[in-house]
């Protein structure tokens, strides 16, 4: 049953991809030019969707934008009609357009709410990590200062204490580096992130 569902999802993606390409060709647009108009940095992303190589996901915003730029109906892009002329839209097509736009808005708002929540939690974790790094540095500094004031310290049986402090410092620094790397990756991803996709689950 599950495999049949996936086959149906793949078929929907294939139909939409085929119709997107047909609509583009109706407008005599190259894949490169169409991709630019539809917000892609290069043609490969659009071509993969046209050839149904993007799995079962088709960007919802792409369907809406393609209908606008190619001047075809959304029913045409879904393969529900062979009539590409937007002037002959039926009630069903208008209902499909409204449903798609409303669904996209809801998904977009939901994802923005989730991202805001994750952002707030990440800031809390980041601040806690900064505090931990500083605390371990202070402990290390205190240990080094104590050792300088007490030459006999190195003869004391406290190797385990010293080792644990060094381990804590290394772990804190590692966490700090990982958080910085994660922060940079998030910034890069935010500039390169595609618009939300409609998953055919």
C-alpha positions in Angstrom: 0.0 0.0 0.0 2.8 2.3 0.9 4.7 1.5 -2.3 1.6 2.2 -4.3 1.2 5.6 -2.6 4.8 6.5 -3.5 4.3 5.4 -7.1 1.3 7.8 -7.2 3.3 10.6 -5.7 6.1 10.0 -8.2 3.5 10.1 -11.0 2.1 13.4 -9.8 5.6 14.9 -9.7 6.3 13.5 -13.2 3.1 15.1 -14.6 3.7 18.5 -13.0 7.3 18.4 -14.3 6.1 17.5 -17.8 3.5 20.3 -17.8 6.0 22.8 -16.5 8.3 22.1 -19.4 5.5 22.2 -21.9 4.3 25.5 -20.5 7.9 26.9 -20.7 8.2 25.8 -24.3 4.9 27.4 -25.1 6.5 30.7 -24.0 9.6 30.0 -26.1 11.7 30.3 -22.9 15.0 28.5 -22.4 15.5 26.7 -19.1 18.1 29.3 -18.1 15.8 32.2 -18.7 12.8 30.6 -17.1 14.8 29.6 -14.0 15.9 33.2 -13.6 12.4 34.5 -13.8 11.2 31.8 -11.3 13.9 32.7 -8.7 16.5 30.0 -9.3 20.2 30.8 -9.4 20.7 28.4 -12.3 18.7 26.2 -14.6 19.6 22.9 -13.0 17.1 23.2 -10.2 14.2 23.8 -12.6 15.3 21.1 -15.0 15.4 18.5 -12.2 11.8 19.3 -11.4 10.8 19.2 -15.0 12.4 15.8 -15.3 10.9 14.7 -11.9 14.4 14.1 -10.4 13.5 16.0 -7.2 11.8 13.0 -5.6 8.2 13.6 -4.6 8.6 17.3 -3.7 7.5 20.1 -6.0 7.9 23.7 -4.7 4.4 25.0 -4.1 5.6 28.6 -4.9 7.0 27.3 -8.2 3.6 26.1 -9.3 2.0 29.4 -8.4 4.7 31.5 -10.0 4.9 29.3 -13.1 1.2 29.7 -13.7 1.7 33.5 -13.6 4.8 33.8 -15.7 3.8 31.2 -18.3 0.3 32.5 -18.3 -1.3 29.0 -18.0 -3.8 27.7 -15.6 -2.8 25.7 -12.5 -5.1 22.9 -13.7 -2.9 22.7 -16.8 0.2 22.4 -14.7 -1.5 19.6 -12.7 -2.4 17.8 -15.9 -6.2 18.2 -15.2 -6.8 19.9 -18.5 -5.1 20.2 -21.9 -6.4 23.8 -22.3 -3.5 26.1 -21.3 -5.4 29.3 -21.9 -6.0 31.1 -18.6 -9.0 32.9 -20.1 -11.0 29.7 -20.1 -10.5 28.9 -16.4 -13.3 27.0 -14.8 -14.6 27.2 -11.2 -12.6 24.1 -10.3 -9.4 25.7 -11.5 -10.0 28.8 -9.5 -10.8 26.7 -6.4 -7.5 24.9 -6.9 -5.6 28.1 -7.2 -7.1 29.5 -4.0 -6.5 26.2 -2.1 -2.8 26.1 -3.2 -2.2 29.7 -2.2 -3.9 29.3 1.2 -2.0 26.1 1.8 1.3 27.7 1.0 0.5 30.6 3.3 -0.3 28.3 6.2 2.8 26.2 5.7 4.9 29.3 5.4 3.6 30.7 8.6 3.9 27.4 10.4 7.6 27.0 9.3 8.3 30.6 10.3 6.9 30.0 13.8 9.0 26.8 14.1 12.1 28.7 13.0 11.5 31.4 15.5 11.1 28.9 18.3 14.3 27.1 17.2 16.1 30.5 17.0 15.1 31.4 20.6 16.2 28.0 21.9 19.5 28.2 20.0 20.2 31.6 21.5 19.7 30.2 25.0 22.0 27.2 24.3 24.6 29.5 22.8 24.5 31.8 25.8 24.8 28.8 28.2 27.8 27.6 26.1 29.5 31.0 26.3 29.0 31.0 30.1 30.4 27.5 30.4 33.5 28.3 28.2 34.2 31.4 30.3 33.7 29.5 33.6 36.1 26.7 32.6 38.7 29.3 31.5 38.4 31.0 34.9 38.9 27.6 36.6 41.9 26.9 34.6 43.3 30.4 35.3 42.7 29.8 39.1 44.5 26.5 38.9 47.5 28.0 37.1 47.6 30.9 39.6 47.5 28.5 42.6 50.3 26.4 41.1 52.4 29.5 40.7 51.9 30.6 44.3 52.5 27.1 45.6 55.6 25.4 44.1 54.9 22.3 46.0 51.6 21.9 44.0 53.2 19.7 41.4 54.2 17.3 44.0 50.7 17.0 45.3 48.5 14.0 44.4 46.0 15.9 42.2 46.8 14.7 38.7 43.2 13.6 38.3 41.9 17.1 39.2 44.3 18.7 36.7 43.4 16.3 34.0 39.7 16.8 34.5 40.0 20.6 34.4 42.0 20.4 31.2 39.4 18.0 29.8 36.6 20.4 30.7 38.4 23.3 29.1 39.0 21.3 25.9 35.3 20.2 25.8 34.1 23.7 26.4 36.3 25.1 23.6 35.1 22.3 21.2 31.4 23.1 22.0 32.2 26.8 21.4 33.8 26.0 18.0 30.9 23.8 17.0 28.3 26.4 17.9 30.2 29.0 15.8 30.4 26.6 12.9 26.6 25.9 13.2 25.9 29.6 13.3 27.8 30.2 10.1 26.1 27.3 8.4 22.7 28.7 9.4 23.6 32.1 7.9 24.8 30.5 4.7 21.7 28.3 4.5 19.4 31.3 5.1 20.7 32.9 1.9 20.5 29.7 -0.2 17.3 28.3 1.2 14.6 27.4 -1.4 11.1 28.4 -0.9 8.9 26.0 1.0 8.0 22.8 -0.8 4.7 20.9 -1.1 5.4 17.4 0.0 3.2 14.7 -1.6 3.2 12.4 1.4 
